[in-house]
Amino acid sequence: MNAVRTMLARLGWSLVAPVLALVIAGIITSLILAVTGNNVSGFWDTILTVPSERQLANILNYAGILYLAGIACAIGFRMNLFNIGVEGQYRVGSFAAAVVAGEAWLPGRWNIAFAILVAMLAGAVWAGIAGILRVTRGVSEVISTIMLNAIAGLLVGFLIAKVGVSTGNSTNTKRIPGESTSEGTSLFGLFSGPSIYTLLFLSVLSGLVFWWVLNRTTFGFNLRATGTSETAAVASGVSVKKMVVVSMLMSGAVAGLVGMPVLFGQAHNYGSSFEAGLGFAGIAVALLGRNHPIGVAFGALIFAFLQERAAVLNILAGVSPDIVAVSQGIIVLAVVIAYEVVRRYRIKREQAAVGRALARTDTVEVAP
Amino acid sequence: MSAVVPAVEVPEVAPRKQGGNALRWLLWFAIGFVALALLRVSTGANDINSTGALRAALVASIPIALAGLGGLWSERAGVVNIGLEGMMIVGTLGAGYMGYQHGVIAGVLGALVFGAIGGVLHAVATVIFGVDHIVSGVAINIMAVGIAGFLAEQFFADLPGGGPTQSPPLPHAWSLNIGPLDDLCREMAGKGIFLVSDAFSLLGVLVGGFNALTMLALLLAVATWWILWHTAFGLRIRSVGESPSAAESLGVNVYFYKFVAVTVSGALAGLGGAYLAMVSFSGYQNGQTGGLGYIGLAALIFGNWRPGGLMIGAGIFGYTQAIQLRGGTESLHALLLGIAVALVCVAVWQARRRLWSKVIGAGLGALVFFVWFFATDEVPRHFTGMAPYVTTLLVLALFAQQLRMPAADGQTYRKGSAG
């Protein structure tokens, strides 16, 4: 009974901050819309409409991709390692996979599997550079990953120009043969057509593995320990250097997966039109979900939902869809501030509770 | 019984002379100038220091420098500012809106105010609420892209010459143009005489269309140096970035100084945005900054968190960008030789200091660049775009020992924790 109550209390407390943040973001967004003379009620009507099946499929697809980016960020964040470089890592990974898959050295499905491995490897290598620089030269991973993001964009651009095939107005990597693409799934008939990327199972898998590693393995324990208190972790024999490199590699490997569902499910090649900005969205999603496998899923769903509704905002309410990016930014900032405020409030409450308890025992002792 | 404490040897620090610093900068400037002139003569790449190239380099450097200066203010007060990019973005928008409505001065002020609002937001999050600096910066960057896109559509969509993603052309800032001198410079620079022509093409930058905003930016760089290193106010700002608890125990209001510094940081980044919208381009465009805020951050690190160093960093990064935009594959190719020779000089210098591992490193680097120079005819444009980032990574990796960032940079400080 008591255990259930503490669990519920914990759940309640962890929900306070995100809900607070969503409310604040909603209020500020409404204010911005009102001040600029936009249709506030139209905005809310559009945002809060229940999506159609096709839109639901889009939301799910986008959420799955965001989830991968979020998990990639969360792995590092859990040990206070700011991998800002998911953006660059997924580009390098997607490009490498697209090249390999386009060459089709292996038949059918094997080609997909091989390309996915290549993507993970490429992402891991790109992230590993930052990890190695951090442990050998003490270079802050924040700065190095920002630089590596920019380098990745230019390097991939250069390589596409070198090895790509020109298709009229743009240069892309070689098209993946039809037998090695994944058609999409209807999720056992939940959707009327094959509208969900098959490779979204990678998202589910990454989430499960992340959860399992974090909570059921020594490595995961060390990761969390290092994140909570590095000095304590060092004192208990954790090699922080090893942890940094390994978690950077893992983060990069997951980041490499980000582009896979779209690459095999829709785009079939890599070029300049391949979606950018997912890495930064992943940071936001990870923060929103407190780097928890389930929390990140909710964060990804919320962001994907907003993104999908934004697409029709202009048509239905005459509001520029850019406002959704504003809301997303506010959500991120509000959620971290809310967590901090809630944390401070809880500490105060606990201290007060301890104070009261001490006061009570005092009176008991004093009483004759 | 007291243990024998070995006497701590206090290393003798030569008192730094006021004039010495300026002289050293001048010397470096002269070396760079002569090196470029030599390179021009020896490779025949005439665009390497033509007036046009130098002017383009200056224009490309200033936004980077302003973003870097913004970073300097904030990081010297101990607040890491990844949000520079976002503050720059809202700066371009402020300049676009106010500049179109009320003229150049209003545009500059608008950019300053918009940028400063971004700075205030960052300060509220990081200083008052103790949010992680990186997180806040990332959030500000996401928000800035959205707000700029959103407001741009509001402001400019229905204006003549404007559109949902760009403003109408903005009024030009005043620029200095001394016709006869300009003509003389052009004539002399065209003659190709070693050093003389080079000097005239440099002079041509100053007398042919030297922009008021460029002047303002350079003055702000000097002002930053003077305020942060030569006033009590600046000392306090730096003290909260080095050791906030010590500063607080001496009665410095840590929150106040951090707040001010981050706000100024935002304003400077915003001004960088104004420069982009009003000088580099002829109006506001969505996505105009293109990561220049990050390059500013790179310049800051390259310059070891010092104003002089960051200006040099901004100059180098701006120069490579400008050369690339002028389509100067020939110039870039010539620069490879310059880098190779510079590395040889480093190797010789390190050999005199008997630091053999560094000699080998520099020698190998020189070899790579020599081979690159002689084996190819041009440098792919993607590579020059990479130059600032790769340089920063190399500087960080190779000179990590010499770099010294503010001691409490990036740490959250809670009021009263000095005890």
Interface residues (C-beta under 8 A of the other chain):
Chain A: I32 T36 F82 I84 L133 R137 G138 V139 V142 I143 S144 I146 M147 L148 A150 I151 L154 L155 G157 F158 A161 F280 I283 A284 L287 S320 D322 I323 V324 A325 V326 S327 Q328 G329 I330 V332 L333 V336 I337 E340 V341
Chain B: V80 I82 L121 A125 F129 G130 V131 D132 I134 V135 S136 V138 A139 I140 N141 I142 M143 A144 V145 G146 I147 A148 G149 F150 L151 E153 Q154 P164 G291 Y294 L297 A298 I301 P380 H382 F383 G385 M386 P388 Y389 V390 T392 L393 L396 A397 A400
